[in-house]
């Protein structure tokens, strides 16, 4: 599960996202996706994001985070 996902406007969109659903800003209850056509709307600019784009954004964030940890480990040495 990826952590916070940010809207293009810079506002926090969701606290966490998985293929099953999202955890909204403020730590409310986990909201499951009902279908792949579900959307999440930014509270600041009202931009909408479909489920697929949120999951893709989360996966990208996880890959980047993993690479950053690997780079830190290499810099510190074994």
C-alpha positions as CSV (number, residue, x, y, z in Angstrom):
1,X,0.0,0.0,0.0
2,X,1.4,3.4,-1.0
3,X,1.3,6.3,1.3
4,X,-0.1,9.7,0.7
5,X,-1.2,10.6,-2.9
6,X,-1.1,14.3,-3.8
7,X,-3.2,16.1,-6.4
8,X,-1.7,18.1,-9.2
9,X,-2.7,21.2,-7.4
10,X,-0.5,20.1,-4.4
11,X,-3.3,19.2,-2.0
12,X,-3.4,15.8,-0.3
13,X,-5.8,13.6,-2.2
14,X,-5.8,10.4,-0.1
15,X,-3.7,9.1,2.8
16,X,-3.3,5.7,1.3
17,X,-4.4,3.7,-1.8
18,X,-4.5,0.0,-2.6
19,X,-6.3,-2.0,-5.4
20,X,-9.1,-2.5,-2.9
21,X,-9.8,1.1,-2.0
22,X,-8.6,4.3,-0.4
23,X,-8.1,5.8,3.1
24,X,-9.3,9.4,3.0
25,X,-7.5,12.4,4.3
26,X,-8.0,12.7,8.0
27,X,-7.7,9.0,8.7
28,X,-11.4,8.1,8.2
29,X,-12.6,4.6,7.5
30,X,-11.1,2.7,4.5
31,X,-13.4,3.2,1.5
32,X,-13.5,0.1,-0.8
33,X,-13.7,0.5,-4.6
34,X,-16.9,-1.0,-6.0
35,X,-15.7,-0.9,-9.6
36,X,-12.8,0.2,-11.7
37,X,-14.8,3.3,-12.9
38,X,-14.9,4.8,-9.3
39,X,-13.4,8.2,-8.9
40,X,-11.8,10.3,-6.1
41,X,-12.2,14.1,-6.1
42,X,-9.7,16.6,-4.8
43,X,-11.4,18.8,-2.1
44,X,-9.3,21.8,-3.1
45,X,-9.5,22.1,-6.9
46,X,-12.2,19.5,-7.6
47,X,-10.1,17.5,-10.1
48,X,-11.2,13.9,-10.4
49,X,-9.0,10.8,-10.5
50,X,-10.1,7.4,-11.7
51,X,-9.2,4.3,-9.7
52,X,-6.7,3.1,-12.3
53,X,-4.7,6.4,-12.2
54,X,-4.6,6.3,-8.4
55,X,-3.3,2.8,-8.4
56,X,-0.7,3.6,-11.0
57,X,0.4,6.7,-9.1
58,X,0.7,4.6,-5.9
59,X,2.7,1.9,-7.7
60,X,5.1,4.5,-9.1
61,X,5.5,6.0,-5.6
62,X,6.3,2.6,-4.1
63,X,9.0,2.0,-6.8
64,X,10.6,5.4,-6.2
65,X,10.6,4.8,-2.5
66,X,12.2,1.4,-2.9
67,X,14.9,2.8,-5.1
68,X,15.6,5.7,-2.7
69,X,16.0,3.2,0.2
70,X,18.4,1.1,-2.0
71,X,20.5,4.2,-2.8
72,X,20.7,5.2,0.8
73,X,21.8,1.6,1.7
74,X,24.5,1.7,-1.0
75,X,25.8,5.1,0.2
76,X,25.9,3.9,3.9
77,X,27.7,0.7,2.9
78,X,27.2,-2.7,4.5
